[in-house]
Amino acid sequence: MIDMDAVTAILRDVAREVVLPRARSLSEGEVMEKAPGDLVTVVDQEAERILTARLRELVDAPVVGEEAVAADPSLVKVLRTEPVAWVVDPLDGTRNFVEGRREYGVMAALVRDGETVAGWILQPEWDRAYAAERGSGAWRDGVRLRRDPAPADPGKMRGSVLSRFLDPRARRHAEAAVPRFAEVGAGSHCSAVDYPLVCEGAQDFLLYHRTLPWDHAPGTLLLTEAGAVARRPDGEPYRPGRGQDAVGLLNAADEACWKTVRDLLLL
Protein backbone atom coordinates (compact mmCIF):
# COMPACT_ATOMS: atom_id res chain seq x y z
CA MET A 1 0.00 0.00 0.00
CA ILE A 2 1.14 3.52 -0.76
CA ASP A 3 0.18 6.64 1.19
CA MET A 4 -1.67 8.44 -1.61
CA ASP A 5 -2.04 11.68 0.33
CA ALA A 6 1.66 11.76 1.14
CA VAL A 7 2.55 11.75 -2.56
CA THR A 8 0.00 14.47 -3.29
CA ALA A 9 1.56 16.54 -0.52
CA ILE A 10 5.02 16.09 -2.05
CA LEU A 11 3.77 17.29 -5.45
CA ARG A 12 2.11 20.29 -3.83
CA ASP A 13 5.27 21.16 -1.90
CA VAL A 14 7.38 21.02 -5.06
CA ALA A 15 4.87 23.16 -6.93
CA ARG A 16 4.80 25.74 -4.14
CA GLU A 17 8.56 25.80 -3.55
CA VAL A 18 9.97 25.40 -7.06
CA VAL A 19 7.39 25.73 -9.82
CA LEU A 20 5.01 28.56 -8.97
CA PRO A 21 7.71 31.07 -7.91
CA ARG A 22 9.21 30.83 -11.44
CA ALA A 23 5.93 30.95 -13.37
CA ARG A 24 6.08 33.87 -15.80
CA SER A 25 9.43 34.96 -14.33
CA LEU A 26 12.06 32.78 -16.04
CA SER A 27 15.20 34.50 -17.23
CA GLU A 28 16.72 33.75 -20.63
CA GLY A 29 19.49 31.61 -19.15
CA GLU A 30 16.98 29.38 -17.33
CA VAL A 31 15.53 27.91 -20.56
CA MET A 32 17.51 25.44 -22.67
CA GLU A 33 16.93 22.94 -25.50
CA LYS A 34 17.46 19.22 -24.96
CA ALA A 35 16.91 18.76 -28.69
CA PRO A 36 15.66 21.12 -31.40
CA GLY A 37 12.28 22.39 -30.22
CA ASP A 38 12.36 20.33 -27.00
CA LEU A 39 12.65 22.76 -24.10
CA VAL A 40 13.88 22.17 -20.58
CA THR A 41 14.14 24.71 -17.78
CA VAL A 42 15.87 24.97 -14.44
CA VAL A 43 12.43 24.32 -12.96
CA ASP A 44 12.19 20.89 -14.66
CA GLN A 45 15.63 19.98 -13.34
CA GLU A 46 15.24 21.22 -9.79
CA ALA A 47 11.72 19.85 -9.38
CA GLU A 48 12.85 16.42 -10.58
CA ARG A 49 15.75 16.32 -8.14
CA ILE A 50 13.46 17.08 -5.20
CA LEU A 51 10.72 14.70 -6.34
CA THR A 52 13.25 11.91 -6.82
CA ALA A 53 14.65 12.28 -3.33
CA ARG A 54 11.32 12.63 -1.54
CA LEU A 55 9.47 9.86 -3.39
CA ARG A 56 12.29 7.44 -2.64
CA GLU A 57 11.77 8.18 1.04
CA LEU A 58 8.25 6.71 0.66
CA VAL A 59 9.15 3.77 -1.60
CA ASP A 60 12.85 3.16 -2.16
CA ALA A 61 12.77 2.28 -5.85
CA PRO A 62 14.37 3.60 -9.05
CA VAL A 63 12.91 6.86 -10.35
CA VAL A 64 12.34 7.18 -14.07
CA GLY A 65 12.21 10.93 -14.51
CA GLU A 66 11.87 12.70 -17.83
CA GLU A 67 15.09 14.66 -17.33
CA ALA A 68 17.02 11.69 -15.96
CA VAL A 69 16.08 9.67 -19.05
CA ALA A 70 17.16 12.56 -21.28
CA ALA A 71 20.60 12.24 -19.69
CA ASP A 72 20.61 8.41 -19.64
CA PRO A 73 18.08 6.81 -22.02
CA SER A 74 18.82 3.33 -20.67
CA LEU A 75 17.14 4.27 -17.37
CA VAL A 76 13.69 3.69 -18.83
CA LYS A 77 14.44 -0.06 -18.96
CA VAL A 78 13.92 -0.35 -15.21
CA LEU A 79 10.17 -0.19 -15.87
CA ARG A 80 10.56 -3.65 -17.36
CA THR A 81 13.35 -5.06 -15.23
CA GLU A 82 12.59 -3.81 -11.71
CA PRO A 83 9.61 -5.00 -9.65
CA VAL A 84 8.82 -1.45 -8.50
CA ALA A 85 9.69 1.95 -9.97
CA TRP A 86 8.55 5.56 -9.85
CA VAL A 87 7.77 7.59 -12.96
CA VAL A 88 8.06 11.37 -12.71
CA ASP A 89 7.24 14.29 -14.97
CA PRO A 90 8.47 17.29 -12.96
CA LEU A 91 6.96 19.88 -15.30
CA ASP A 92 4.54 18.57 -17.88
CA GLY A 93 3.82 21.23 -20.49
CA THR A 94 7.22 22.90 -20.28
CA ARG A 95 6.65 25.03 -23.40
CA ASN A 96 3.36 26.29 -21.98
CA PHE A 97 5.21 27.18 -18.77
CA VAL A 98 7.93 29.01 -20.69
CA GLU A 99 5.33 30.92 -22.69
CA GLY A 100 3.54 32.03 -19.53
CA ARG A 101 0.45 29.87 -19.98
CA ARG A 102 -1.32 28.15 -17.10
CA GLU A 103 -1.63 24.71 -18.71
CA TYR A 104 1.17 22.78 -17.04
CA GLY A 105 1.41 20.23 -14.27
CA VAL A 106 3.47 18.01 -12.02
CA MET A 107 2.92 14.25 -12.30
CA ALA A 108 4.06 11.01 -10.74
CA ALA A 109 3.17 7.33 -10.97
CA LEU A 110 4.12 4.12 -9.21
CA VAL A 111 4.73 1.10 -11.44
CA ARG A 112 4.77 -2.51 -10.27
CA ASP A 113 5.76 -5.32 -12.62
CA GLY A 114 5.44 -2.99 -15.60
CA GLU A 115 1.92 -1.76 -14.80
CA THR A 116 0.80 1.51 -13.24
CA VAL A 117 -0.72 0.94 -9.80
CA ALA A 118 -0.97 4.55 -8.61
CA GLY A 119 -0.87 7.94 -10.29
CA TRP A 120 -0.97 11.61 -9.36
CA ILE A 121 -1.55 14.79 -11.37
CA LEU A 122 -1.24 18.27 -9.89
CA GLN A 123 -2.29 21.42 -11.73
CA PRO A 124 -0.42 24.11 -9.76
CA GLU A 125 -2.15 27.16 -11.24
CA TRP A 126 -5.53 25.95 -10.02
CA ASP A 127 -4.25 23.89 -7.06
CA ARG A 128 -6.16 20.87 -8.37
CA ALA A 129 -4.91 17.44 -7.40
CA TYR A 130 -5.98 14.20 -9.08
CA ALA A 131 -5.07 10.76 -7.81
CA ALA A 132 -5.88 7.18 -8.77
CA GLU A 133 -5.03 3.82 -7.26
CA ARG A 134 -5.61 0.59 -9.14
CA GLY A 135 -8.79 -1.03 -7.91
CA SER A 136 -9.64 1.88 -5.59
CA GLY A 137 -10.93 4.56 -7.95
CA ALA A 138 -10.00 8.02 -9.22
CA TRP A 139 -10.30 11.20 -7.21
CA ARG A 140 -10.06 14.96 -7.52
CA ASP A 141 -9.27 16.66 -4.22
CA GLY A 142 -11.04 13.89 -2.33
CA VAL A 143 -14.12 13.70 -4.59
CA ARG A 144 -14.69 10.43 -6.44
CA LEU A 145 -14.65 10.74 -10.24
CA ARG A 146 -16.87 8.69 -12.55
CA ARG A 147 -16.84 9.27 -16.27
CA ASP A 148 -20.26 9.25 -17.96
CA PRO A 149 -20.58 7.62 -21.39
CA ALA A 150 -19.96 9.80 -24.41
CA PRO A 151 -22.74 10.58 -26.90
CA ALA A 152 -23.32 7.69 -29.29
CA ASP A 153 -23.30 10.02 -32.30
CA PRO A 154 -19.74 11.01 -33.31
CA GLY A 155 -21.24 14.29 -34.48
CA LYS A 156 -21.67 15.11 -30.79
CA MET A 157 -18.25 13.90 -29.62
CA ARG A 158 -15.42 16.27 -28.71
CA GLY A 159 -11.79 15.29 -28.56
CA SER A 160 -8.15 16.01 -29.28
CA VAL A 161 -5.79 14.48 -31.83
CA LEU A 162 -2.07 15.06 -31.46
CA SER A 163 -1.08 14.51 -35.06
CA ARG A 164 2.39 16.09 -35.03
CA PHE A 165 4.21 12.76 -34.96
CA LEU A 166 1.84 10.79 -37.20
CA ASP A 167 3.23 9.67 -40.53
CA PRO A 168 1.80 11.64 -43.49
CA ARG A 169 -0.64 8.93 -44.58
CA ALA A 170 -2.06 8.47 -41.07
CA ARG A 171 -2.28 12.24 -40.61
CA ARG A 172 -4.23 12.69 -43.85
CA HIS A 173 -6.61 9.90 -42.84
CA ALA A 174 -7.24 11.42 -39.40
CA GLU A 175 -7.69 14.93 -40.79
CA ALA A 176 -10.23 13.66 -43.32
CA ALA A 177 -12.30 12.18 -40.48
CA VAL A 178 -12.30 15.32 -38.32
CA PRO A 179 -15.54 16.75 -39.83
CA ARG A 180 -17.39 13.66 -38.57
CA PHE A 181 -17.00 14.90 -35.01
CA ALA A 182 -18.47 17.88 -33.20
CA GLU A 183 -15.05 19.24 -32.29
CA VAL A 184 -11.48 18.03 -32.65
CA GLY A 185 -8.57 20.11 -31.43
CA ALA A 186 -4.87 19.67 -30.88
CA GLY A 187 -5.10 19.50 -27.09
CA SER A 188 -3.42 21.76 -24.57
CA HIS A 189 0.04 20.24 -25.18
CA CYS A 190 -0.05 19.09 -21.57
CA SER A 191 -1.15 15.61 -20.48
CA ALA A 192 -1.70 16.91 -16.94
CA VAL A 193 -4.50 19.05 -18.34
CA ASP A 194 -5.87 16.89 -21.16
CA TYR A 195 -6.40 13.65 -19.21
CA PRO A 196 -8.53 15.33 -16.53
CA LEU A 197 -10.63 16.98 -19.27
CA VAL A 198 -11.65 13.53 -20.52
CA CYS A 199 -12.08 12.18 -17.01
CA GLU A 200 -14.44 15.02 -16.06
CA GLY A 201 -16.43 15.08 -19.30
CA ALA A 202 -15.16 18.20 -21.06
CA GLN A 203 -13.72 15.97 -23.82
CA ASP A 204 -14.62 12.50 -25.02
CA PHE A 205 -11.37 11.21 -26.50
CA LEU A 206 -7.63 11.78 -26.83
CA LEU A 207 -5.44 10.30 -29.54
CA TYR A 208 -1.66 10.26 -29.07
CA HIS A 209 1.17 8.88 -31.19
CA ARG A 210 4.07 9.14 -28.74
CA THR A 211 3.45 7.32 -25.46
CA LEU A 212 6.32 8.21 -23.14
CA PRO A 213 5.68 6.79 -19.66
CA TRP A 214 6.00 10.08 -17.77
CA ASP A 215 3.37 11.62 -20.04
CA HIS A 216 0.82 8.80 -19.83
CA ALA A 217 1.26 6.53 -16.80
CA PRO A 218 -0.63 8.83 -14.38
CA GLY A 219 -3.40 9.86 -16.78
CA THR A 220 -4.25 6.44 -18.17
CA LEU A 221 -4.77 5.08 -14.66
CA LEU A 222 -6.89 8.11 -13.75
CA LEU A 223 -9.11 7.41 -16.75
CA THR A 224 -9.50 3.68 -16.28
CA GLU A 225 -10.22 4.03 -12.58
CA ALA A 226 -12.92 6.57 -13.46
CA GLY A 227 -14.51 4.06 -15.83
CA ALA A 228 -13.03 5.29 -19.11
CA VAL A 229 -10.82 3.40 -21.57
CA ALA A 230 -7.10 3.75 -22.33
CA ARG A 231 -5.79 1.38 -24.99
CA ARG A 232 -3.33 1.10 -27.80
CA PRO A 233 -4.81 1.00 -31.32
CA ASP A 234 -4.54 -2.81 -31.31
CA GLY A 235 -6.73 -2.94 -28.19
CA GLU A 236 -3.96 -3.70 -25.72
CA PRO A 237 -4.03 -1.75 -22.43
CA TYR A 238 -1.39 0.91 -21.88
CA ARG A 239 1.62 -0.35 -19.94
CA PRO A 240 4.50 2.04 -19.24
CA GLY A 241 6.85 -0.92 -19.10
CA ARG A 242 6.68 -1.24 -22.88
CA GLY A 243 9.11 1.67 -22.98
CA GLN A 244 9.53 4.47 -25.47
CA ASP A 245 9.41 2.45 -28.68
CA ALA A 246 5.69 1.55 -28.59
CA VAL A 247 3.46 4.03 -30.40
CA GLY A 248 -0.20 4.94 -30.42
CA LEU A 249 -2.65 5.45 -27.58
CA LEU A 250 -6.38 6.11 -27.81
CA ASN A 251 -8.19 7.24 -24.67
CA ALA A 252 -11.97 7.42 -24.70
CA ALA A 253 -14.92 7.91 -22.38
CA ASP A 254 -16.22 4.34 -22.79
CA GLU A 255 -15.96 1.21 -24.90
CA ALA A 256 -18.41 2.34 -27.59
CA CYS A 257 -16.70 5.71 -27.92
CA TRP A 258 -13.28 4.04 -28.18
CA LYS A 259 -14.46 1.79 -31.00
CA THR A 260 -16.16 4.62 -32.88
CA VAL A 261 -13.13 6.88 -32.70
CA ARG A 262 -10.78 4.01 -33.57
CA ASP A 263 -12.79 3.11 -36.66
CA LEU A 264 -13.02 6.70 -37.89
CA LEU A 265 -9.60 8.15 -37.06
CA LEU A 266 -7.13 5.30 -37.41
CA LEU A 267 -6.05 3.30 -40.42
ZIGI-V558054 format. One record per run of one state. SS is the DSSP state (h for helix, s for strand, l for the rest). FROM is the first residue (numbers start at 1). TO is the last residue. If there is no record, write none. Layout:
ss->SS from->FROM to->TO
ss->SS from->FROM to->TO
//
This chain:
ss->l from->1 to->3
ss->h from->4 to->22
ss->l from->23 to->27
ss->h from->28 to->30
ss->s from->31 to->35
ss->l from->36 to->37
ss->s from->38 to->41
ss->h from->42 to->58
ss->l from->59 to->61
ss->s from->62 to->65
ss->h from->66 to->71
ss->l from->72 to->72
ss->h from->73 to->81
ss->l from->82 to->83
ss->s from->84 to->92
ss->l from->93 to->93
ss->h from->94 to->98
ss->l from->99 to->104
ss->s from->105 to->112
ss->l from->113 to->114
ss->s from->115 to->123
ss->l from->124 to->127
ss->s from->128 to->133
ss->l from->134 to->136
ss->s from->137 to->140
ss->l from->141 to->142
ss->s from->143 to->145
ss->l from->146 to->153
ss->h from->154 to->156
ss->l from->157 to->157
ss->s from->158 to->161
ss->l from->162 to->167
ss->h from->168 to->180
ss->l from->181 to->182
ss->s from->183 to->185
ss->l from->186 to->190
ss->h from->191 to->199
ss->l from->200 to->204
ss->s from->205 to->210
ss->l from->211 to->212
ss->h from->213 to->225
ss->l from->226 to->228
ss->s from->229 to->231
ss->l from->232 to->236
ss->s from->237 to->237
ss->l from->238 to->239
ss->h from->240 to->242
ss->l from->243 to->246
ss->s from->247 to->252
ss->l from->253 to->254
ss->h from->255 to->265
ss->l from->266 to->267
//
